[in-house]
């Protein structure tokens, strides 16, 4: 991940985010772009993470506001799991355990490098309540420790008119499975 965003990239990103914000008002009813933009201006490091979300195909947008923390929540809203974050196993332990045909990285590692958090099951269900996503792909989700300690990891998708949460070996990876993330600004 880059450690700085140029003025030109920043300007282009803000235009993209504003356009997406205005186009998809159902994701953030009653929120104002001017307030989001003001928060972003105070946290340029977060803008760099959002740029990475955009660059990897996540199409980040605001999906909520947490009054208690006074933060806007940006999340990957692409129709399918972000293209630039697919073919990854779940975490470093899973990556290390593979003896052959290792993927290039893990979802947990990439999320950390990007400065974002992998969605938890509840967050994924909320995102799916806003619009149907992952109808052809699937997305790794933050896996509870009690599942991970047994070698598994969870992922979700939308099929047959509903959200499904499944399990897989954490070391598995597929061309149609990536991960969705979020960042609070």
C-alpha positions in Angstrom: 0.0 0.0 0.0 1.2 3.5 -0.8 1.8 5.8 2.2 0.7 9.0 0.6 -2.0 10.2 -1.7 -1.3 12.9 -4.2 -3.4 16.1 -4.4 -4.7 15.0 -7.8 -5.6 11.5 -6.5 -7.3 13.0 -3.5 -9.4 15.4 -5.7 -10.4 12.6 -8.0 -11.3 10.3 -5.1 -13.4 12.9 -3.4 -15.3 13.5 -6.7 -15.9 9.7 -7.1 -17.0 9.4 -3.5 -19.4 12.4 -3.7 -20.9 11.1 -6.9 -21.4 7.6 -5.4 -22.8 9.2 -2.2 -25.4 11.2 -4.2 -26.3 8.2 -6.5 -26.9 5.8 -3.6 -28.8 7.8 -1.0 -30.6 4.6 0.2 -27.3 3.6 1.9 -27.1 6.7 4.1 -30.5 8.4 4.4 -30.4 11.8 6.2 -26.6 12.1 6.0 -25.0 15.0 4.2 -21.9 14.8 1.9 -20.6 18.2 3.3 -20.4 16.6 6.8 -18.6 13.5 5.5 -16.2 15.6 3.4 -15.4 17.7 6.5 -14.5 14.5 8.5 -12.4 13.2 5.6 -10.4 16.5 5.5 -9.4 16.0 9.1 -8.2 12.5 8.6 -6.0 12.2 5.4 -4.6 8.8 6.6 -8.2 7.4 6.4 -8.5 8.8 2.9 -5.5 6.7 1.8 -7.2 3.6 3.1 -10.4 4.5 1.2 -8.3 5.1 -1.9 -7.0 1.5 -1.5 -10.6 0.3 -1.2 -11.4 2.1 -4.4 -8.3 0.9 -6.3 -9.0 -2.8 -5.4 -12.6 -2.5 -6.7 -14.5 -2.1 -3.5 -16.5 1.0 -4.5 -16.5 2.4 -1.0 -19.5 4.4 0.2 -20.9 5.6 3.5 -23.4 3.1 5.0 -24.0 4.7 8.3 -23.1 7.1 11.1 -22.2 6.0 14.7 -23.4 8.8 17.0 -21.6 7.4 20.0 -18.2 7.4 18.3 -19.1 10.4 16.0 -17.8 8.6 12.9 -19.1 7.8 9.4 -18.8 4.2 8.3 -17.4 3.6 4.8 -17.8 0.1 3.4 -17.1 -1.8 0.2 -20.4 -1.6 -1.8 -19.3 -3.2 -5.1 -21.9 -5.6 -6.5 -19.5 -8.5 -6.2 -16.6 -9.1 -3.9 -13.8 -6.6 -4.8 -11.8 -8.0 -7.8 -8.5 -6.8 -6.5 -8.9 -8.8 -3.2 -9.8 -12.2 -4.4 -8.0 -15.5 -4.4 -6.8 -15.0 -0.8 -6.9 -17.5 2.0 -8.2 -16.3 5.4 -5.2 -15.4 7.5 -1.4 -15.7 7.9 -1.7 -19.0 9.8 -3.7 -20.5 6.9 -1.2 -19.1 4.4 1.7 -20.6 6.3 0.0 -24.0 6.6 -0.3 -24.4 2.8 2.5 -26.5 1.4 1.7 -26.1 -2.3 -0.2 -23.7 -4.5 -0.1 -20.9 -2.0 -2.2 -17.8 -2.7 -0.4 -14.5 -3.0 -1.6 -13.4 0.5 -4.4 -13.6 3.0 -7.5 -11.5 3.6 -6.5 -10.6 7.1 -3.0 -9.5 6.0 -4.4 -7.4 3.1 -7.0 -5.7 5.2 -4.4 -4.8 7.8 -2.1 -3.4 5.1 -5.0 -1.3 3.7 -5.9 0.0 7.2 -9.5 -1.5 7.1 -11.4 -4.1 9.0 -12.9 -7.2 7.5 -16.7 -7.2 8.0 -18.2 -9.2 10.8 -21.2 -11.4 10.2 -23.6 -8.8 11.6 -22.1 -6.0 9.6 -22.3 -8.1 6.4 -26.0 -8.8 7.1 -26.6 -5.1 7.5 -24.8 -4.3 4.3 -27.0 -7.0 2.5 -30.1 -5.3 4.0 -29.2 -2.2 2.0 -28.9 -4.0 -1.3 -28.2 -7.5 -2.6 -24.5 -8.1 -3.1 -22.2 -11.1 -3.8 -24.7 -12.8 -6.0 -21.9 -14.5 -8.0 -19.0 -14.2 -5.6 -18.5 -14.6 -1.8 -16.7 -12.7 0.8 -14.6 -13.8 3.8 -15.9 -12.5 7.1 -14.2 -11.9 10.4 -14.2 -15.3 11.9 -14.9 -15.9 15.6 -12.0 -17.4 17.5 -13.9 -20.6 18.4 -14.3 -21.4 14.7 -10.8 -20.3 13.7 -9.1 -22.4 16.4 -10.7 -25.5 14.8 -9.2 -24.6 11.4 -12.2 -23.0 9.8 -13.2 -19.5 8.6 -16.6 -18.1 7.6 -17.8 -16.3 4.5 -21.0 -15.0 3.1 -22.9 -14.5 -0.1 -26.4 -13.9 -1.4 -28.2 -16.7 -3.2 -31.8 -17.8 -3.7 -33.2 -14.5 -2.3 -31.3 -14.6 1.0 -27.9 -14.2 2.7 -26.0 -17.4 3.5 -23.1 -17.6 5.9 -20.9 -20.7 5.4 -17.7 -22.2 6.6 -14.6 -23.4 4.8 -11.0 -24.4 5.7 -9.2 -21.1 6.4 -6.4 -22.2 4.0 -8.8 -22.4 1.0 -9.0 -19.8 -1.6 -11.1 -19.3 -4.7 -11.1 -16.9 -7.7 -14.6 -15.8 -6.8 -14.0 -15.2 -3.0 -12.5 -12.0 -1.7 -13.4 -9.9 1.3 -15.3 -6.7 2.1 -14.0 -4.2 4.5 -15.0 -1.0 6.3 -13.3 2.0 7.9 -14.6 4.6 10.3 -14.0 8.2 9.6 
